[in-house]
Amino acid sequence: MIEATDGKHLWAEKYDRDDGDVFSVQDELVRKISTMVHGHVDIAMRTRSHGKDSSEVNVFALLSRADGLLLQDYGSLEAAELLNQVIEIDPELAEAHAKLANYYAYSVFAHGRSLDEASRFAKKHAEIALSLAPGDAMVRAALAESLLLIGEHALAEHHADKALALNPNGFQILGFVSEAKAYLGDPDAGLALLQKAVEDDPYSSVSFTENMFDILFIAGRYRE
């Protein structure tokens, strides 16, 4: 994969497989390549957005920058500011609302926000996101994580299952849903999803180290 504007090499991979079951190999390669390409485009966009002055950055670059910060810290104040900027420019961008809902839900732990206040803001942005893009898997996955954190377990499970049905291969989607599954009482299912995500896109696996820790802890696999 090459950056068209400057010829920079972004990603390449060689796949060696036994061709005994051609269709199985084909499915595996399509899944891995689609995951890797999407993930590396995201990484390139984040890198590019951080290299620009804020006056030059468009709404999608702002969203990409916020996304990169949230992957490092779900309680990032800078990410929340960027997401609010995005919503001021384009109030109908569902992904921004979904990720802001996630930020507010996590702020109970990150900033000591009261559960009542965090729930109010998280639910507000979750409802807006869902009304704008009910068929977006990333929106559903972010909502599952948000609702889990504020104790809306049945709704969290519903959105987690919906996200997987819509896109069973997205790296971030698998990351969000894996932790939701573990906290909802099925750490084995959560671990399987996270291992699948890491296998498909090992370059991004560091983003979900905390998820892996949480899931293994919940499963009682303390040494791991």
Secondary structure, 3 states (H helix, E strand, C coil): CECCCCCCECCCCCCCCCCCCHHHHHHHHHHHHHHHHHHHHHHHHHHHHHCCCHHHCCHHHHHHHHHHHHHHCCCCHHHHHHHHHHHHHCCCCHHHHHHHHHHHHHHHHHHCCCHHHHHHHHHHHHHHHHHHCCCCHHHHHHHHHHHHHCCCHHHHHHHHHHHHHHCCCCHHHHHHHHHHHHHCCCHHHHHHHHHHHHHHCHHHHHHHHHHHHHHHHHCCCCCC
